[in-house]
């Protein structure tokens, strides 16, 4: 499906554009949103600081990936974009607490997906 390849390419481009320094802003130069997330005000050596940044990253990923869509294919593509964007941003920060928090959320999503899909 050419549409799937195009959307996946856009998601990967969006993922590459998520950076972690500055205030949230949109850059639609290439038709893709670019978001910058400030975190200088946070202490990433504390759970509270890591959680706050994780929520900021999630909000930025939702902005970058756009609307989820209605079909199962569109929802799957959106979720892939969201998780790829969050994973990329978390990896960029190099914070053990943030990485651990992200892994915990990923495991919960996988478990929930398996339970939802089981008959």
N, C-alpha and C positions, 0 to 999 in steps of 0.2 A: 504494500500500500504506500503510494507516494506521499499521501497526506501524513501518515504515521512517521515516515522518515523525515519529512519537513518539520513536523512538530517536535520530534525527538531532537533534531538538529537545533531548533530554537531553544529547547530546554537546555541542551548542553551549552549553547552560547550564553544563555542567561546564567547558568551555573558558573561559567567562567568569569562573568562580570560581577558576581557578588564579592565585594571587597569589605574589609573590616577596619575602616578608619574614618571618620567624618560623620556628618548628619545624613539622614535619609534624603536622597534626592533622585529624581528621574532623569535619565539620559536616553532619549529616544532617537539618537543619531542613526542607529542601524535598525530601528524598529524593535529593539529589545530594551527592556528596562534595566537600568543599572542602579544598584542601591549600595550606599555606603553606610555602615553602621558604626557609630561612635561607642567606644567602651573604655575610654581613658578614665572615666569617673567610677569604674567598677574595680573591685579587688577580686581578681579571678582565683585567688587562693582561698576564697570562702565559698561555701555552697550558695549563699544568697547572691553573690556576685556572678557566679557561673550560671545560676538559674535566670537571673535578670538578662544576661547576655543571650542565653539560649532563647528566651522569649523574643528578644529583639531580632535575633537571626530568623526565627520562625515568621515573624511579621514581615521581614524583608523578603523572605522566600515566597510568601503568599503574594506580595506585591509583584515580584519578578515573574512569577509563574502565571499571574492573571487569574481569570475565572476558571473554575474547575470543569465546567461543562456538564452536560446531562447524560450522555451515553456512557456506557461502561468503559469504552475505549478512551473517551476524553477524560474520564475520571482517573483511569489508570495512568494516562500520560501526565496529567496534572500531578498526581501523587509521585510519579517518578521524578518529575521536574523539581517538586518541593523537596523530596528527600535528597536528591543529588545536590541541590543548592545548599541545603542545610549541612550536609556532610562536607562539602567543599569549604564552606565558611568555617565550620568547626575545625577542620584540619588546618586551615590557615592560621588560626589563633595559637595553636600549640599549647593548649592548657589541659593538663591531665584531668582536672575536675570537669571541664566542659566536654571533653571527649568521653569521659565516663557517663556523664549525664546523657549525651547523645546516644551512646550505645544502649543505655537503659530504655530510652524512648523507642529506639529501633526495635529492640527485642519485644517490647509491648505491642508495637504495631504488627510485627510478624505474628505473634501469638493471636492477636485479635483477628487478623486476616485469616489465619488458619481456622479459627473457630467459626468465623462468619461463613467461610467457604465449605466447611464440612457438612455432610448430610447425614 
